[in-house]
Amino acid sequence: MTDQNRPAASVAAETGAAPVAAPVAFGLHTFGDVTVDAEGRRRTYAQTIRDIVDVAVLADELGIDAFGVGEHHRDDYAVSSPETVLAGIATRTERILLASAVTVLSSDDPVRAFERFSTVDALSNGRAEAIMGRGSFTESFPLFGYDLRDYEKLFDEKHELWLRLLREESVTWKGTTRAPLTDVTVYPRLESGTMRSWRAVGGSPQSVVDAARQRVPLMLAIIGGAAQRFAPFAGLYREALERTGADPLPVGIHSPGHIADTDEEAMAQLWPHYEASHLRIGAERGWGPVTKGQFRNEVEHGSLYVGAPETVARRIADAIIALDADRFDLKYANGQLPHERLMRSIELYGTRVVPRVKELLADAGHRAAIA
């Protein structure tokens, strides 16, 4: 992994230099939503996975900094093993960072997770990174034999072990959620000796403080309401890091969106798929139906980055400045939007939105983005 892809604080620690603010980076995320073709026919899971690889190749060619793949175990998503998809992407890309988005560590095994990520890291020449979280769905818990009553304990214990595996070559560990380890070294080892691991947080102040205590970068999943509402979380994280004596670490934003040539075209393309997804998930969780007015309000004032390139760029720049964020990852797949429209959205993101955000940040005196 090159220095430009590593946390500035880590580079500084190794070189003896004072830590400096890192440039802002831009990524793309997908949960592997099963899409439809141009005639509205549902694509297969296999084709959806192949499409994701094609998207990542395009993102790499466009100079986008990172690409993340989520984990789900349900019929509306095609990806249950993000690291396997990332391994395929690694063999067809050159420079883009490859991340999970997220790895549901609570129902996984940290040792196996380390083995998978270190393999992706080898295949990609050091471009792997993990984003660890509890996930927004819980279907993996009964699937793998875990009790939801242990929700907090499972993540807390396993995340501590995961960080030990990343940071120590020989690990001795004992907990209640898996067998203990005694002087265990897990293979393959990371070639560079390190790999970035983020902690994904959806809105819990305690999780923000825990991320600072564990000295891991913070990825804020902002999927509703104005991004500015999360500025206190970013502030809390930085204050907690300072209290521990740690160098500054990155804060990222993960939010959904869709880009087309005009605002109305982008909203018209996304709305039916957004509505269908909301109804499907809402039926499981007891939500009421979403209205088009609510959708438009979230587009105009919330964290749904939908519109023409100029519109989306201005809203992303505002969010980055409000949180002083180091990275913005757009969740580009939202419901069954046709693959061709996703590819067009990503093309606009890479060729017009990201360059325009960089201009807006520079005009505001904010940090320049990675060139």
C-alpha positions, 0 to 999 in steps of 0.5 A, spaced: 500 500 500 502 506 498 503 512 503 497 516 499 492 510 501 495 510 508 492 514 514 497 520 515 498 519 522 500 512 521 505 514 516 507 520 520 509 515 526 513 511 522 517 517 519 518 521 525 514 527 522 508 530 525 502 528 523 498 532 518 491 532 515 490 527 510 487 529 503 479 528 502 478 521 499 472 519 495 469 512 495 463 507 492 459 502 496 454 497 494 450 492 498 450 488 492 442 489 491 439 485 486 438 489 480 433 488 474 435 489 466 433 494 461 426 490 461 425 490 468 427 483 469 430 481 475 437 479 474 440 473 477 445 473 483 451 471 479 450 476 474 449 481 479 456 479 482 459 479 476 456 486 475 459 489 481 466 487 479 465 491 472 463 497 477 469 496 481 473 496 474 470 502 472 471 506 479 478 504 478 479 507 471 475 513 473 480 514 479 475 513 485 479 512 491 475 506 494 470 501 493 466 497 498 462 491 498 457 489 504 455 483 507 447 480 507 444 474 507 437 475 504 434 474 498 434 482 495 442 482 496 447 478 492 453 478 496 454 474 502 461 474 502 464 480 500 471 478 501 470 473 495 468 478 491 473 483 493 478 478 491 475 477 484 476 485 484 483 485 486 485 481 480 482 486 475 484 493 478 490 496 479 490 502 485 483 502 488 482 501 495 478 494 496 473 494 503 468 491 506 461 495 507 461 492 512 463 485 515 458 483 520 463 481 525 458 479 531 456 473 527 463 472 524 469 469 526 475 474 527 480 469 525 477 467 519 476 474 517 483 476 518 485 470 513 480 472 508 482 479 508 490 478 508 488 474 502 485 479 499 490 484 501 495 479 498 492 479 491 491 486 491 498 488 493 496 491 499 489 495 497 485 491 502 481 495 508 476 492 513 470 496 515 467 492 521 460 493 524 454 490 527 450 491 520 443 494 519 440 487 518 440 481 523 438 475 519 446 472 520 445 471 527 440 465 527 443 463 520 450 462 524 447 460 531 448 466 535 443 469 540 440 476 538 440 477 546 448 477 545 448 482 540 453 487 544 457 482 547 458 479 540 461 485 537 465 488 543 469 481 544 470 479 537 472 486 535 477 486 540 480 480 538 480 482 531 484 488 533 489 484 536 490 479 530 491 486 526 496 489 531 500 483 534 503 477 531 502 472 536 496 473 540 493 470 546 486 471 548 480 469 552 473 471 551 466 468 552 464 468 544 469 463 541 475 458 543 481 462 547 487 463 543 494 461 546 500 464 542 497 463 536 499 466 529 494 467 524 496 466 516 497 468 511 501 474 514 499 481 512 505 483 507 506 490 509 505 488 517 498 492 517 492 494 514 487 499 515 480 497 519 475 502 520 469 502 525 462 503 522 457 507 527 450 508 525 448 513 531 451 511 538 455 515 542 458 510 546 460 506 539 464 513 537 467 513 544 469 506 543 472 507 536 477 512 539 479 508 545 481 502 540 484 508 536 481 506 529 478 510 524 470 512 524 466 511 518 459 514 520 453 511 516 448 517 515 442 514 511 437 519 514 437 526 516 442 532 514 449 530 515 450 536 519 446 532 525 452 528 525 457 533 526 457 532 534 459 525 533 465 527 529 467 532 534 466 527 540 470 522 536 476 527 535 475 529 543 476 522 545 482 521 541 485 527 544 484 525 551 487 518 549 493 521 547 492 518 540 494 522 533 488 524 529 485 518 525 480 519 519 472 520 519 468 517 513 461 518 511 457 513 508 451 515 505 446 513 499 445 517 492 444 516 485 446 521 479 443 523 472 444 528 468 438 532 471 435 533 478 428 531 476 431 525 472 435 522 477 429 522 482 425 519 477 430 514 476 431 512 483 424 513 486 420 507 484 426 502 487 427 507 493 419 506 494 419 498 493 425 497 498 422 501 503 416 498 503 419 491 503 424 492 509 418 496 512 414 490 512 419 487 516 420 492 521 413 496 522 414 502 518 409 506 514 409 507 507 414 512 504 411 518 500 414 521 494 414 528 498 418 525 504 423 522 499 424 529 495 425 532 502 430 527 504 433 528 497 433 536 498 435 536 506 437 529 508 442 524 506 440 522 500 445 525 495 440 524 488 441 529 482 445 532 477 452 532 478 452 540 480 447 538 485 450 532 488 457 535 488 455 541 492 451 537 497 457 532 498 462 538 499 457 541 505 457 534 508 464 534 508 466 541 511 460 540 516 464 534 519 471 535 517 470 528 514 476 525 511 472 520 506 466 520 503 463 514 500 457 514 496 452 508 496 451 507 489 446 501 489 439 502 492 434 497 490 433 494 483 436 500 479 438 497 472 445 496 472 446 500 466 443 506 470 448 505 475 454 505 471 452 512 468 451 514 475 458 512 477 461 515 471 458 522 473 460 521 480 468 520 477 468 524 472 464 530 474 462 530 481 468 528 485 472 533 481 467 539 482 467 537 490 474 538 490 473 545 487 468 547 492 473 544 497 478 548 495 474 554 494 472 554 501 479 553 504 478 546 505 483 540 504 484 538 497 482 531 495 487 526 492 489 528 485 
